Amino acid sequence: MLRKNRLYTPGPTQLLPAAQFAMAAANVHHRTADFRALYQRVLADLKVFVGTQNDVILMAASGTGAMEASVANLTSPGDRVLVLTAGKFGERWTALAKAYGCTIDEVSAPYGETFSLEAVRSALKPDTRVVFMQGTETSTGARHDVKGVAQLLKGTDTLLVVDAITGLGTTHFDVDAWGVDIIIGGSQKAVMIPPGLAFCAVSERAWKRMETSKQPKYYFDLRKERKSAAKGESAYTPATALIAALGAALDYIRESGKGDLAKGREVLVNNAELAAEMTRAGAEALGLKLFAPHAPAAAVSAILSPGGMDSSELVKRFRDEFGAVVANGQGEMKGKMIRIAHLGYYDYLDTIAIVAALEQIMAELQPEKVKFGNAVRAAQQVYAASRAEKRALVTA
Ligand SMILES: *Cc1c(COP(=O)(O)O)cnc(C)c1O
């Protein structure tokens, strides 16, 4: 059969057509009134998308750029920081904090798990300046308890920085009420546009902390960006085409919420939650095991390959037979699992198709174990149950 190329990877994700058109049409100089209007609108919409009153800073960088900016702007060499890590992205925080000469404490959990709040509580010291964590650990498909960690920090001077690069748009966060000081997003995840933009929302406490930071920085000086943003500009040449694309994507999310962007964000999050639940049910109906069964993220489902089979074979079959690009495991987890993202522009038909393709691939590999329809039925039942639940809510 024909194969349409589709990205089901946890970044980059499928592109929103309206965003692609906006990008192609963006023939604009950045020091003009037209661009300033676009930039200000996008920054204002991003606040609503993130769900915060805090200022949002946009930068031309992949998501890691905003992670580095957080470390470079909030710390000084020798500062004690706590990294909560249970995967490759958690390890990135440790590597960044190390690069900036911080004194690092770590709470870690095995890959596929999340850390206990008790362990976090006992690792916090009076001089812990910043806690760094992920909202969702993309390398393992696990979700971390941001709210729980934030509560542990209430009433202290310890700042909380959350890499929500796959968390935003797939997970409910109450940024201001919980007290998240920096929350980070990236363009190639749930906002449906290509890689190249990172953004972060920064609390007043965090801006204050920056006044005392002694780290060297230049491009990633957030205070400089904030000053420029107040005038509708960025300090250096912004990624104009990506910003136009982001504007179109935020419009689409607003339309999904019938004109209310905050509602649109909820729609997007609920979409990912349901797609992930359908996918997990489908995989389990095939006898497959989830890598992070205890706290699964809605951003991405990590499914272990059966009986020691190299998951590269599954990844290859998805691509060669169906044009579906799914991710392998990352680092040491390569060969052990596939990861299917439910980020952004990913709908019911994508979900059913990927479950059906998985069923088809497993039927070829393990014909004795697979009965056609079981995985798709499980996914359908999850969908139908959610519809019934919604109808009940409407009538109640
Ligand atoms: C994608 C991702 C990043 C950022 O990676 P970049 O390649 O720098 O964009 C960081 N953290 C998580 C959890 C991610 O999923």
The ligand as a Gaussian input file, in Angstrom:
#p B3LYP/6-31G(d) Opt

LIG

0 1
 C       12.700000      17.195000      23.642000
 C       13.031000      17.376000      25.071000
 C       14.012000      18.272000      25.498000
 C       14.754000      19.205000      24.595000
 O       15.502000      18.636000      23.675000
 P       16.050000      19.524000      22.490000
 O       16.600000      18.488000      21.585000
 O       17.078000      20.424000      23.033000
 O       14.884000      20.276000      21.940000
 C       14.242000      18.429000      26.851000
 N       13.528000      17.754000      27.750000
 C       12.566000      16.894000      27.394000
 C       11.788000      16.193000      28.462000
 C       12.281000      16.677000      26.045000
 O       11.310000      15.833000      25.694000

